[in-house]
Amino acid sequence: MQNIRYAFRFIRESFSIAFKTIQLQEQWVYIAVGNLVLLFFWFIPLGLVLGLIGLRPVGMLLIGLIGVFMLFSFYAWSEITREPASRRVAALFQEGKSRVVRGTFQNEETLQAAQEDEGDEKPVLAENAQVEEDPQEKSLFKHWADILILTLGLPWKRLIYHFQKLLKPEIEVKPAWIPSYTLLVPVISIENRDLKDAVLRIDQIIDDHLLRFQPGLVKVDLVSSLVQWILCFIGILIGLTVAILITDPIAPDPWLLILGLGVGMLIVWLFITSGNLFSAYSRSFYHTALYKWVRNVEEARKTGEPERAVPPDILRKAMGTTIKK
């Protein structure tokens, strides 16, 4: 329970920062607008099925399949938006470019000035990192394909990994980077690496013991995912109910069915977008905070200054005094 309380503290603080820093809200806009575009895209085949086939068994099957693809596209898009979001959060954490006061950032102008000056200063990162000097000079979604592949393949990788751990708990299961997969998106986006290089980088972080605790210790991923799926379920339930109430499923008029479909999909979009926004933003901030701590530890070892190996203030604030240097 304590770890869940840590998660709620972290999420509350991260959204408090976002409400004071407009640049962090860009991810919310990307998710909302992107999901709306996807909604209209999937509305076309759903409308055609209703209009041409109706609610016969074949039509219901096609509607279910299209609905599954639509839900996945919403989720995949929210994951892709984590790339620029990670860079935004990293810019806030960057030493010497934005000042943090007890876990919150002073104002939006500080971040803007930091980003404008970013090209004039050497980033405080290790030499082996391929850091983007100026996030604005690169494509916002340069590594969208890598993140999409990660979104498709990671659930199966994790399932196999945990299944092997369950069968043979005494044996070290490969790949070792699976428990620290949360660092992949920050490494891909901030260090400008492809997926293969990012996995090698995570292996190096693990081998060098740069990560002070497993990301799952603070249950940000668990809480954000629960909220996401609860909102998704509620949205589908309410959308389906409203669609049935405003139309007659056995009516011969296909336009009436399409009208109900459109209203129901808008309700679903609202709830799913809210859940995706909450989850993607919370995880982006948490995973980037962990990444920043890794870089602090790495820099401390490089310079021989142990006082540099401190976690970001937002982590210390969320976990109280339990985090040690």
N, C-alpha and C positions, 0 to 999 in steps of 0.2 A: 504493500500500500504506500509505503514511503516513496518508492520509485515513481509511482503514479502521481503522487503529490508534486514531486520534482518536475514531472512532465507538465502538469497544469501550470506550475509557476513559470516554467520556461515559455510555454505557449502564450500565457498572458503577457509576459514581458516582451516577447517578440512582436506581438500585435500592437502593444503599446508603442514600440519603436516605429512600427510601420505607420501608425496613425500620425506620427510626428515627422515622418520622412517620406515625402510623396514619391520619391524614386522607387521605393520598395513596393509601392502600390501598382507599379507597372505590370507585375506578374498577374495581379487580379484582373486587370484590363485584358491582358493577353488571353487568360483563361475564359473570361466571360464572352469576349468577342469571338474567339476561336470556337468555343462550344456552340455559339449561336450560328456561325457559318456551317458547322458540322450538322446542326439540327436541321437547317434548311436543305442541306445535301441529302440527308437520310429521309427527309420528309417526302422527297420525290418518289423513290422506289416504294415507300410504304403507302403513299397515296395511290400509286399505280396498282399495287396489289389489291388494295381495298376496292378501287374502282373497277378493275377488270376481273378479279377473282372473288372478292368479297370475303366473308367470314366462313367459307367452307374449310374443311380440314387442311387442304393444301395451302389455302390462303393464310390460315392461322400458323401453320408451320413456317411459311416464308416470313410472316410478320415477326415471329419469335426469333428467327435467325438474323434478320435485319436489325432487330432490337438489340441483340447481343453484340453485333458488330458496332452499332452506334454507341453503346455503353463503353465498349473497349476503346473506341476512337476518342471519346471524352477523356478517359483515363490516360491514354497514351499522350494526348495533347498536353494535359496538365503536367505530365512528367517531362515533356520536352521544354516546357516553359521554365523548368528548374535550372536550365543552363544559364540564361541571362540573370535569373534571380540569384544564383550562387555568386556570380561576379559582382552583383550589386552589394550583397551582404559582405563579401570579401573586401570590397572597397571601403566599407564602413569599419571593418576590423583592421584595415591596413595601418600599421604603425606609422605615425608622422603625417598621415593624410586626413584622418578624421579623429576627433577626440571623443572618448567615451566617458561619460560621467555616471558611474554606478549603473552601468548596463543600458543607459539610454543615450542617444546622440543629441547633441545640443540643438542643431537646427538643420534645415534642408540646405542652406547656403554653404555650410561646411562641407557637405558631401559633394555639392556641385563644384565648389572650388577645388576639392581634392581631385575630382575626376578631370578637371581642366588642367591641373598641374601634374597629373600622373605621368605624363610623358617626359617631364623634366627631372624626375627623381628616380633613383634606383629602387626597385621594389625590395622590401625586406623579405626575401625568399632565398632558399638555398640555390646553389649554382646549378644543380641538376634539374631544376624545374623550368619548364618552358612557359614563362608567364606572359600573358598578354599585357603589353605596356599600357594600352589604352583600350578599354572595352568598347568604346564607341567606334573604334576604327575597324572592328571585326563584325562579321555577321552575327546578329543576335542569336541565331540558331545554327551556327556553323556545324555543330556536332549532333544535329537532330537525328541523323541516321544511327549513330552510335547509341544514343539514348533510346531510340526506338527498338533497336536490337536487344539492348539491355532489358527493356520493359517486357519484351516477348520471351526472352530466354531465362531471365533471373528466377522467376517462380519455379521453373522446372529444376534449375540448378539447386535452389534452396531445398526443394522437396527431396531430391536425391541425396543431398548432403545430410539432411536431418534423418532420413530413413536409414542411411548407412551408420550414422551416429547411434541410432536406436538399436540396430542389429549388433554393432561392434563398438560399444562405448570405450573399450580399452585401447582401441587402435586410433591413431591420428588420421582423420579423414581428410582427403584432398578434394578440391582445392582449399588451401588454408585461408584464402581471402574472403570466403563466403561470409563468415561472421562479421567482417568489416566492410561488407558491400556498400554500406551507407556512404563511404568516402568516395565511391566511384564517380558520382555526378560532379562533386566539387573538383576532383582531380581532372576530370575531362574538361570542364568548363574553365577553370582558373588556370590550370597548367597547359591548356591547349593540347591535350593528348587525345589520340583515338582510343577506342575501347581496349584494344590489345595492350597498348602501352600503359593505360590506366591500371589494368589488372597487374602488370609487372610492377608498377609503382606502389600499389597496395601491398604486394608481396614484400617489397623492400621496406615499407613502413612497418610491417609486422616483424620482419627479420631484425630490424634495428630497434624494435620495442619503442616506437615513437608514440604509439597510441596508449594512453595511460589507463583506459578502461574500455570494455566492450560497449559499443554504441547502444546496445539494448539495455544497459543499466538504467538509463533515464528513459522511461517508456513513452517518449514523444511519438515514435512511429506507431506504437500500439494505440494510443489515445487518438491520434489524428486519423488513423485508418478506421477505427470504430466509428468516429463521428462521420467520416466520409460515407461508410456503408449504411449507417443508420439513416442519414439524410437521403441516400440513394433509394433505400427501401421505402421510406415515407413518401418521397416524390413519385415513385412508380405507383404506389398504392393510391395516393390522392389523385394523380393524373388519370389513372384508369377509372377510378370512381366517378370523377367529373365527366370524363368522356362518355361513360355509360348513361349518366344522368341527363346530359344535354342531347343525347341522340338515342335512337332505337336500334339496337344491334341487329334486329331482324327486319328493319325497314328496307324496302326495295330501292330507295333513293341513295345511290352511292355518294352523292355530294354531302348528304347529311352525315354519313359515316366519316367522310374526309374532314368535315368541320369538327366533329368530335375528336378525331385524331389530332388535328392541329392544336386545339385547345389543350388536350391532354399532354401533348409533347411540350408545349410551352411551360406547363407546370412542372413536368419532369425536368426540363432544362434548368429551371430556377433552383430546384432542390439539389440536383446533381452538381451544378456549377458551384453552389455554395459549399458543398462537401468537398469537391475537388480543390477549390480555392483554399479552404481551411487546411486540408491535408498537405497539399503541395507546398504552400507557403511555410507551414510549421516545420516540415521536414527539410525544406531548403535551408532555413535558418539554422536548425539544429545540426544538420550534417556539415554545413559550412563552419559553424562554431567549432565542431570537433576537428575539422581540417585545419582551422587556424591554430588550435592548440597543438596539433601535430607539428605545424611549421614553427611554432614558438619553441617546442622542445628541440627540434632540429637545429634551429638557430642558436639555442643555448649551448648545445654540444659543439657546434662549429666555432663559436666565439669563446667558449669556456666561461660563460656567465650564467650560472644556474638560475639567477633571478629572472631571466627571460622566459623560463619554461613554465609560464603561468597560463591558466585557461582564460578565455575571454570573460569579461566581467559578467556577462549574462549567464554563463554557466555557474560561476561562483555564487551569483545571487540566487539562482534557482536551487542550488544544492547546499546553500548555507556555507558552513566552514568545513564541510566534509572533504573538499578537494584540496589536495596537497600539491605543492610544486614538484 
